[in-house]
């Protein structure tokens, strides 16, 4: 069942926002890990409370995260093994400055945006069945001698609407097509789902939250009759060889940061590792014999672990509260509209967590890490473990107002169709339909208050 602060406690915090170490509690989005920086490097600092003795490991992981991998036939050793099929040459190409990707524009080949694919059915572990030829995602780049698997095209249809007060809005509804299949036609039953790369700061805090706390917010049968359920995704973890709670990825289809990171290395860059020792192409593509390997595996377990540690200990930027009264008024509206039911303001980590900097932290990500049905408008019709084709994990909202500065865009939602916070709200449906309609009924000034509050997080 969902567990939330009482209304009395919540509104008490509006009256007198507590001070912690000279800062308002709401500013400390990452608890003691929080850093106060609003430049293009706002997402790229080590946790504020990370011991200096752990900084070398953080920066070692940072180096590998930003490394451009090269063909195994090059003279470079330790950074070779790229491809032969790949989407990008480095982790940071997708997560530039540790931030978000966006959809490709003007015919460009995408960075930070990809197309997941599968066919109907499940593997023995419950994962989506890969396409026999193209696997579970499309590689849009390849080494010389190989071919990119396909080209992806996006077109947008404008959808206009009106608020009850008479003002109008426009949404972009995407249409996707894939062509130029290099290794034969895929299955006629191909399912696909576009995915934008998410920001990567604060992930260690989300990983540290206990399963019990996450499940305490679940209400799969909607027993409290508020129209919002929230349920966990149970996924197979290759690194621990068991089925566990999913908490990362747009459909919570990754269990932990080791699975997420190792999967990205092999899937996006073509770098084999201890978790995923096989190349990301299929037997039908007949590429193995033509391309040398960068090693077995191509990234060592120590280097992989350093990248995971880097992701675990990236600092969370502080919320930017310019006007405390306005912030509290926007927060009250956010609560009244039931946005906080899914975008849970606070989570906690256990006092005895293994990484000391992340232990015993109260932090403010605005997510419950659960799946919610978001309606037909956002559905990709592609199940992923227990997630249906219309369910998505609640994305964290922290740092959302800094994306334009760090990444020079403000594209939101799983495929980047929303150009700003307002459009993201207006795409909500399913369990969030009532909240969206309540938002639309607000006066323009109150709608802007909610938007400014979200942008300040």
KETORFI-188593 format. One record per residue (C-alpha): residue in three letters; chain; x, y, z. Coordinates in nm, 2 decimals. Example, Ala and Ser with C-alpha at 12.3 -4.5 7.8 and 13.67 -1.06 7.14 Angstrom:
  bakol  mido       X       Y       Z
    ALA     A    1.23   -0.45    0.78
    SER     A    1.37   -0.11    0.71
***
This chain:
  bakol  mido       X       Y       Z
    UNK     A    0.00    0.00    0.00
    UNK     A    0.11    0.36   -0.07
    UNK     A    0.26    0.54    0.23
    UNK     A    0.27    0.92    0.23
    UNK     A    0.32    1.20    0.48
    UNK     A    0.00    1.32    0.64
    UNK     A   -0.15    1.64    0.50
    UNK     A   -0.09    1.81    0.84
    UNK     A    0.28    1.73    0.83
    UNK     A    0.31    1.83    0.46
    UNK     A    0.14    2.17    0.51
    UNK     A    0.34    2.22    0.82
    UNK     A    0.65    2.20    0.61
    UNK     A    0.50    2.48    0.39
    UNK     A    0.46    2.71    0.68
    UNK     A    0.81    2.67    0.81
    UNK     A    1.05    2.49    0.57
    UNK     A    1.32    2.34    0.80
    UNK     A    1.68    2.44    0.77
    UNK     A    1.95    2.18    0.74
    UNK     A    2.31    2.29    0.77
    UNK     A    2.20    2.64    0.67
    UNK     A    2.00    2.52    0.36
    UNK     A    1.63    2.46    0.32
    UNK     A    1.56    2.09    0.33
    UNK     A    1.39    2.11   -0.01
    UNK     A    1.72    2.24   -0.17
    UNK     A    1.91    1.93   -0.06
    UNK     A    1.77    1.71   -0.35
    UNK     A    2.05    1.45   -0.29
    UNK     A    2.07    1.48    0.09
    UNK     A    2.43    1.51    0.19
    UNK     A    2.55    1.43   -0.16
    UNK     A    2.40    1.75   -0.29
    UNK     A    2.62    2.01   -0.47
    UNK     A    2.53    2.37   -0.54
    UNK     A    2.63    2.43   -0.91
    UNK     A    2.42    2.56   -1.20
    UNK     A    2.68    2.55   -1.48
    UNK     A    2.70    2.30   -1.76
    UNK     A    2.89    2.08   -1.52
    UNK     A    2.61    2.07   -1.27
    UNK     A    2.56    1.69   -1.32
    UNK     A    2.92    1.59   -1.32
    UNK     A    3.06    1.63   -0.97
    UNK     A    3.14    1.36   -0.71
    UNK     A    2.90    1.34   -0.42
    UNK     A    2.96    1.63   -0.18
    UNK     A    3.02    1.39    0.11
    UNK     A    3.23    1.14   -0.08
    UNK     A    3.56    1.07    0.11
    UNK     A    3.87    1.21   -0.06
    UNK     A    4.02    0.86   -0.06
    UNK     A    3.74    0.75   -0.29
    UNK     A    3.79    1.03   -0.54
    UNK     A    4.06    0.84   -0.74
    UNK     A    3.81    0.56   -0.81
    UNK     A    3.54    0.81   -0.90
    UNK     A    3.77    0.98   -1.16
    UNK     A    3.89    0.64   -1.29
    UNK     A    3.53    0.56   -1.36
    UNK     A    3.47    0.90   -1.51
    UNK     A    3.76    0.85   -1.75
    UNK     A    3.61    0.52   -1.88
    UNK     A    3.27    0.68   -1.90
    UNK     A    3.41    0.95   -2.13
    UNK     A    3.64    0.72   -2.33
    UNK     A    3.59    0.69   -2.70
    UNK     A    3.64    0.32   -2.78
    UNK     A    3.82    0.22   -3.10
    UNK     A    3.83   -0.07   -3.34
    UNK     A    4.02   -0.37   -3.20
    UNK     A    4.25   -0.36   -3.50
    UNK     A    4.40   -0.03   -3.38
    UNK     A    4.72    0.00   -3.19
    UNK     A    4.54    0.13   -2.88
    UNK     A    4.53   -0.13   -2.60
    UNK     A    4.27   -0.13   -2.32
    UNK     A    4.02    0.09   -2.50
    UNK     A    3.97   -0.12   -2.81
    UNK     A    3.69   -0.36   -2.91
    UNK     A    3.43   -0.11   -3.05
    UNK     A    3.15   -0.27   -3.25
    UNK     A    3.14   -0.40   -3.51
    UNK     A    2.78   -0.28   -3.46
    UNK     A    2.73    0.02   -3.23
    UNK     A    2.52    0.33   -3.16
    UNK     A    2.79    0.55   -3.00
    UNK     A    3.16    0.53   -2.92
    UNK     A    3.14    0.63   -2.55
    UNK     A    2.89    0.63   -2.26
    UNK     A    2.91    1.01   -2.25
    UNK     A    2.80    1.03   -2.62
    UNK     A    2.45    0.92   -2.50
    UNK     A    2.47    1.09   -2.16
    UNK     A    2.65    1.41   -2.26
    UNK     A    2.77    1.59   -1.94
    UNK     A    2.59    1.31   -1.75
    UNK     A    2.26    1.45   -1.87
    UNK     A    1.98    1.36   -2.11
    UNK     A    1.97    1.27   -2.48
    UNK     A    1.72    1.40   -2.73
    UNK     A    1.56    1.27   -3.05
    UNK     A    1.76    1.31   -3.37
    UNK     A    1.67    1.61   -3.59
    UNK     A    1.71    1.70   -3.95
    UNK     A    1.81    1.35   -4.06
    UNK     A    2.11    1.32   -3.82
    UNK     A    2.22    0.99   -3.68
    UNK     A    2.11    0.98   -3.32
    UNK     A    2.32    1.01   -3.01
    UNK     A    2.15    0.96   -2.68
    UNK     A    1.84    0.81   -2.84
    UNK     A    1.78    0.45   -2.96
    UNK     A    1.51    0.21   -3.07
    UNK     A    1.44   -0.10   -2.86
    UNK     A    1.29   -0.40   -3.06
    UNK     A    1.15   -0.74   -2.98
    UNK     A    0.89   -0.99   -3.11
    UNK     A    0.58   -1.12   -2.92
    UNK     A    0.67   -1.36   -2.64
    UNK     A    0.92   -1.40   -2.36
    UNK     A    1.25   -1.56   -2.30
    UNK     A    1.29   -1.83   -2.03
    UNK     A    1.38   -1.54   -1.79
    UNK     A    1.07   -1.34   -1.88
    UNK     A    1.25   -1.08   -2.10
    UNK     A    1.11   -0.96   -2.43
    UNK     A    1.20   -1.21   -2.72
    UNK     A    1.47   -1.06   -2.94
    UNK     A    1.42   -1.04   -3.32
    UNK     A    1.60   -1.34   -3.47
    UNK     A    1.82   -1.12   -3.69
    UNK     A    1.85   -0.78   -3.51
    UNK     A    1.83   -0.87   -3.15
    UNK     A    1.68   -0.62   -2.90
    UNK     A    1.78   -0.29   -3.03
    UNK     A    1.88   -0.12   -3.36
    UNK     A    2.25   -0.03   -3.41
    UNK     A    2.27    0.28   -3.63
    UNK     A    2.65    0.28   -3.68
    UNK     A    2.90    0.01   -3.78
    UNK     A    3.27   -0.04   -3.84
    UNK     A    3.40   -0.04   -4.20
    UNK     A    3.32   -0.38   -4.35
    UNK     A    2.99   -0.40   -4.16
    UNK     A    2.67   -0.21   -4.22
    UNK     A    2.44   -0.02   -3.97
    UNK     A    2.14   -0.24   -3.91
    UNK     A    1.88    0.01   -4.02
    UNK     A    1.79    0.38   -4.05
    UNK     A    1.53    0.53   -3.83
    UNK     A    1.31    0.82   -3.93
    UNK     A    1.08    1.04   -3.72
    UNK     A    0.80    1.26   -3.83
    UNK     A    0.57    1.46   -3.61
    UNK     A    0.21    1.55   -3.64
    UNK     A    0.09    1.85   -3.45
    UNK     A   -0.20    1.80   -3.21
    UNK     A   -0.37    2.12   -3.09
    UNK     A   -0.58    2.16   -2.78
    UNK     A   -0.75    2.41   -2.55
    UNK     A   -0.75    2.48   -2.18
    UNK     A   -1.09    2.55   -2.03
    UNK     A   -0.98    2.92   -1.99
    UNK     A   -0.95    2.94   -2.37
    UNK     A   -0.58    2.94   -2.41
    UNK     A   -0.43    2.68   -2.66
    UNK     A   -0.15    2.44   -2.66
    UNK     A    0.03    2.22   -2.93
    UNK     A    0.17    1.87   -2.88
    UNK     A    0.40    1.68   -3.12
    UNK     A    0.28    1.33   -3.19
    UNK     A    0.57    1.12   -3.33
    UNK     A    0.56    0.87   -3.61
    UNK     A    0.85    0.62   -3.64
    UNK     A    0.96    0.42   -3.94
    UNK     A    1.27    0.20   -4.00
    UNK     A    1.42    0.12   -4.34
    UNK     A    1.74    0.01   -4.51
    UNK     A    1.76   -0.32   -4.32
    UNK     A    2.11   -0.43   -4.39
    UNK     A    2.08   -0.80   -4.30
    UNK     A    1.74   -0.90   -4.43
    UNK     A    1.39   -0.81   -4.32
    UNK     A    1.30   -0.84   -3.95
    UNK     A    1.01   -1.03   -3.82
    UNK     A    0.67   -0.92   -3.95
    UNK     A    0.56   -0.90   -3.58
    UNK     A    0.84   -0.66   -3.48
    UNK     A    0.76   -0.45   -3.18
    UNK     A    0.96   -0.13   -3.12
    UNK     A    1.00    0.14   -2.86
    UNK     A    1.20    0.46   -2.89
    UNK     A    1.41    0.54   -2.58
    UNK     A    1.59    0.86   -2.49
    UNK     A    1.90    0.84   -2.27
    UNK     A    1.83    0.96   -1.91
    UNK     A    2.04    1.17   -1.68
    UNK     A    2.27    0.96   -1.47
    UNK     A    2.34    1.16   -1.15
    UNK     A    2.19    1.04   -0.83
    UNK     A    2.15    0.68   -0.95
    UNK     A    2.34    0.54   -0.65
    UNK     A    2.08    0.68   -0.41
    UNK     A    1.80    0.52   -0.61
    UNK     A    1.99    0.19   -0.61
    UNK     A    2.04    0.21   -0.23
    UNK     A    1.67    0.25   -0.14
    UNK     A    1.54   -0.07    0.02
    UNK     A    1.30   -0.29   -0.17
    UNK     A    1.07   -0.27    0.13
    UNK     A    1.04    0.11    0.10
    UNK     A    0.97    0.09   -0.27
    UNK     A    0.71   -0.18   -0.22
    UNK     A    0.54    0.02    0.06
    UNK     A    0.42    0.26   -0.20
    UNK     A    0.28    0.00   -0.44
    UNK     A   -0.09   -0.04   -0.47
    UNK     A   -0.14   -0.28   -0.76
    UNK     A   -0.51   -0.34   -0.69
    UNK     A   -0.58    0.03   -0.61
    UNK     A   -0.71   -0.06   -0.27
    UNK     A   -0.73    0.30   -0.16
    UNK     A   -0.95    0.38   -0.46
    UNK     A   -0.75    0.69   -0.57
    UNK     A   -0.72    0.57   -0.93
    UNK     A   -0.35    0.53   -0.90
    UNK     A   -0.20    0.18   -0.86
    UNK     A    0.18    0.16   -0.90
    UNK     A    0.34   -0.18   -0.91
    UNK     A    0.69   -0.32   -0.93
    UNK     A    0.86   -0.48   -1.22
    UNK     A    1.03   -0.81   -1.15
    UNK     A    1.32   -0.86   -1.38
    UNK     A    1.60   -1.10   -1.44
    UNK     A    1.94   -0.98   -1.32
    UNK     A    2.23   -1.13   -1.52
    UNK     A    2.49   -1.01   -1.27
    UNK     A    2.32   -1.18   -0.97
    UNK     A    2.16   -1.47   -1.17
    UNK     A    1.81   -1.42   -1.02
    UNK     A    1.48   -1.24   -1.06
    UNK     A    1.47   -0.92   -0.85
    UNK     A    1.30   -0.58   -0.83
    UNK     A    1.36   -0.36   -1.13
    UNK     A    1.43    0.00   -1.07
    UNK     A    1.63    0.14   -1.37
    UNK     A    1.53    0.20   -1.73
    UNK     A    1.21    0.36   -1.87
    UNK     A    1.02    0.04   -1.78
    UNK     A    1.22   -0.05   -1.47
    UNK     A    1.36   -0.34   -1.67
    UNK     A    1.71   -0.32   -1.51
    UNK     A    1.77   -0.44   -1.16
    UNK     A    2.09   -0.25   -1.06
    UNK     A    2.36   -0.03   -1.20
    UNK     A    2.59   -0.32   -1.29
    UNK     A    2.32   -0.47   -1.51
    UNK     A    2.24   -0.13   -1.66
    UNK     A    2.60   -0.04   -1.73
    UNK     A    2.72   -0.37   -1.86
    UNK     A    2.41   -0.39   -2.09
    UNK     A    2.49   -0.04   -2.22
    UNK     A    2.85   -0.13   -2.29
    UNK     A    2.76   -0.43   -2.50
    UNK     A    2.44   -0.30   -2.65
    UNK     A    2.54    0.05   -2.74
    UNK     A    2.91    0.03   -2.79
    UNK     A    2.97   -0.34   -2.87
    UNK     A    3.21   -0.38   -2.57
    UNK     A    3.18   -0.73   -2.42
    UNK     A    3.22   -0.77   -2.04
    UNK     A    3.19   -1.02   -1.76
    UNK     A    2.81   -0.98   -1.74
    UNK     A    2.75   -0.99   -2.12
    UNK     A    3.04   -1.18   -2.27
    UNK     A    2.88   -1.22   -2.62
    UNK     A    2.89   -0.96   -2.90
    UNK     A    2.57   -0.77   -2.97
    UNK     A    2.52   -0.91   -3.32
    UNK     A    2.34   -1.23   -3.41
    UNK     A    2.46   -1.55   -3.58
    UNK     A    2.25   -1.46   -3.88
    UNK     A    2.45   -1.14   -3.94
    UNK     A    2.77   -1.34   -3.98
    UNK     A    3.00   -1.07   -3.85
    UNK     A    3.21   -1.26   -3.59
    UNK     A    3.47   -1.40   -3.83
    UNK     A    3.54   -1.06   -4.00
    UNK     A    3.63   -0.85   -3.69
    UNK     A    3.89   -0.91   -3.43
    UNK     A    3.81   -0.89   -3.06
    UNK     A    3.94   -0.64   -2.82
    UNK     A    3.99   -0.91   -2.55
    UNK     A    3.78   -1.16   -2.35
    UNK     A    3.61   -0.96   -2.22
    UNK     A    3.68   -0.62   -2.39
    UNK     A    3.65   -0.42   -2.07
    UNK     A    3.79   -0.57   -1.75
    UNK     A    3.58   -0.63   -1.44
    UNK     A    3.77   -0.37   -1.25
    UNK     A    3.72   -0.10   -1.51
    UNK     A    3.35   -0.19   -1.53
    UNK     A    3.32   -0.17   -1.15
    UNK     A    3.48    0.17   -1.16
    UNK     A    3.23    0.30   -1.41
    UNK     A    2.95    0.16   -1.19
    UNK     A    3.10    0.34   -0.88
    UNK     A    3.12    0.66   -1.08
    UNK     A    2.75    0.64   -1.16
    UNK     A    2.67    0.55   -0.79
    UNK     A    2.85    0.85   -0.65
    UNK     A    2.77    1.13   -0.90
    UNK     A    2.63    1.42   -0.70
    UNK     A    2.27    1.55   -0.72
    UNK     A    2.24    1.92   -0.80
    UNK     A    2.05    2.13   -0.55
    UNK     A    1.70    2.25   -0.61
    UNK     A    1.70    2.61   -0.72
    UNK     A    1.46    2.79   -0.49
    UNK     A    1.46    3.16   -0.59
    UNK     A    1.15    3.25   -0.40
    UNK     A    1.05    3.04   -0.10
    UNK     A    0.69    3.15   -0.09
    UNK     A    0.64    3.07   -0.47
    UNK     A    0.82    2.74   -0.43
    UNK     A    0.59    2.63   -0.14
    UNK     A    0.28    2.74   -0.33
    UNK     A    0.39    2.54   -0.63
    UNK     A    0.46    2.24   -0.41
    UNK     A    0.12    2.26   -0.25
    UNK     A   -0.05    2.26   -0.60
    UNK     A    0.17    1.97   -0.70
    UNK     A    0.04    1.78   -0.41
    UNK     A   -0.32    1.89   -0.46
    UNK     A   -0.31    1.77   -0.82
    UNK     A   -0.19    1.43   -0.69
    UNK     A    0.13    1.46   -0.89
    UNK     A    0.32    1.35   -0.58
    UNK     A    0.14    1.02   -0.56
    UNK     A    0.37    0.89   -0.83
    UNK     A    0.64    1.15   -0.82
    UNK     A    0.71    1.08   -0.45
    UNK     A    0.90    1.37   -0.31
    UNK     A    1.12    1.18   -0.06
    UNK     A    1.30    0.85   -0.03
    UNK     A    1.55    0.72    0.22
    UNK     A    1.85    0.49    0.21
    UNK     A    1.94    0.24    0.49
    UNK     A    2.18    0.36    0.76
    UNK     A    2.40    0.05    0.70
    UNK     A    2.43    0.09    0.32
    UNK     A    2.77   -0.03    0.19
    UNK     A    2.87    0.30    0.03
    UNK     A    2.91    0.53    0.32
    UNK     A    2.83    0.85    0.13
    UNK     A    2.49    0.71    0.03
    UNK     A    2.40    0.56    0.37
    UNK     A    2.12    0.71    0.58
    UNK     A    2.02    0.98    0.33
    UNK     A    1.69    1.15    0.29
    UNK     A    1.68    1.27   -0.06
    UNK     A    1.42    1.42   -0.30
    UNK     A    1.41    1.26   -0.64
    UNK     A    1.03    1.28   -0.70
    UNK     A    0.99    0.92   -0.81
    UNK     A    0.84    0.61   -0.66
    UNK     A    1.04    0.38   -0.89
    UNK     A    0.72    0.19   -0.97
    UNK     A    0.53    0.12   -1.30
    UNK     A    0.22    0.32   -1.38
    UNK     A   -0.02    0.29   -1.67
    UNK     A    0.02    0.62   -1.86
    UNK     A   -0.26    0.55   -2.12
    UNK     A   -0.28    0.49   -2.49
    UNK     A   -0.12    0.82   -2.59
    UNK     A    0.22    0.72   -2.45
    UNK     A    0.19    0.34   -2.50
    UNK     A    0.46    0.16   -2.71
    UNK     A    0.26   -0.17   -2.71
    UNK     A    0.59   -0.35   -2.62
    UNK     A    0.58   -0.54   -2.29
    UNK     A    0.90   -0.56   -2.09
    UNK     A    0.91   -0.83   -1.82
    UNK     A    0.60   -0.75   -1.61
    UNK     A    0.56   -0.41   -1.76
    UNK     A    0.27   -0.38   -2.01
    UNK     A    0.29   -0.18   -2.33
    UNK     A    0.13    0.12   -2.16
    UNK     A    0.32    0.11   -1.83
    UNK     A    0.63    0.33   -1.75
    UNK     A    0.84    0.37   -1.45
    UNK     A    0.80    0.71   -1.28
    UNK     A    1.10    0.92   -1.39
    UNK     A    1.28    1.13   -1.13
    UNK     A    1.22    1.50   -1.17
    UNK     A    1.54    1.63   -0.99
    UNK     A    1.76    1.85   -1.21
    UNK     A    1.49    1.89   -1.47
    UNK     A    1.53    2.27   -1.49
    UNK     A    1.90    2.24   -1.56
    UNK     A    1.87    2.03   -1.88
    UNK     A    1.86    2.33   -2.11
    UNK     A    2.18    2.46   -1.96
    UNK     A    2.36    2.13   -1.95
    UNK     A    2.23    1.96   -2.26
    UNK     A    2.10    2.26   -2.46
    UNK     A    1.75    2.11   -2.50
    UNK     A    1.44    2.04   -2.28
    UNK     A    1.30    1.73   -2.45
    UNK     A    1.12    1.51   -2.20
    UNK     A    0.93    1.17   -2.17
    UNK     A    1.07    0.83   -2.29
    UNK     A    1.10    0.93   -2.65
    UNK     A    1.16    1.31   -2.61
    UNK     A    0.84    1.41   -2.78
    UNK     A    0.76    1.67   -2.51
    UNK     A    0.94    2.00   -2.57
    UNK     A    0.90    2.12   -2.21
    UNK     A    0.74    2.04   -1.88
    UNK     A    0.40    2.17   -1.98
    UNK     A    0.38    1.94   -2.28
    UNK     A    0.51    1.64   -2.07
    UNK     A    0.22    1.70   -1.83
    UNK     A   -0.03    1.72   -2.11
    UNK     A    0.08    1.39   -2.25
    UNK     A   -0.01    1.22   -1.92
    UNK     A   -0.30    0.97   -1.93
    UNK     A   -0.41    0.65   -1.78
    UNK     A   -0.36    0.67   -1.40
    UNK     A   -0.25    1.03   -1.44
    UNK     A   -0.55    1.14   -1.65
    UNK     A   -0.73    1.29   -1.35
    UNK     A   -0.42    1.49   -1.25
    UNK     A   -0.38    1.62   -1.60
    UNK     A   -0.74    1.73   -1.62
    UNK     A   -0.71    1.90   -1.28
    UNK     A   -0.39    2.08   -1.41
    UNK     A   -0.58    2.19   -1.72
    UNK     A   -0.86    2.34   -1.51
    UNK     A   -0.62    2.56   -1.31
    UNK     A   -0.58    2.93   -1.40
    UNK     A   -0.29    3.02   -1.62
    UNK     A   -0.10    3.17   -1.32
    UNK     A   -0.15    2.85   -1.12
    UNK     A   -0.04    2.63   -1.41
    UNK     A    0.27    2.84   -1.45
    UNK     A    0.33    2.80   -1.07
    UNK     A    0.33    2.42   -1.10
    UNK     A    0.56    2.44   -1.40
    UNK     A    0.81    2.67   -1.23
    UNK     A    0.80    2.44   -0.92
    UNK     A    0.90    2.14   -1.13
    UNK     A    1.16    2.34   -1.31
    UNK     A    1.32    2.44   -0.98
    UNK     A    1.37    2.08   -0.86
***
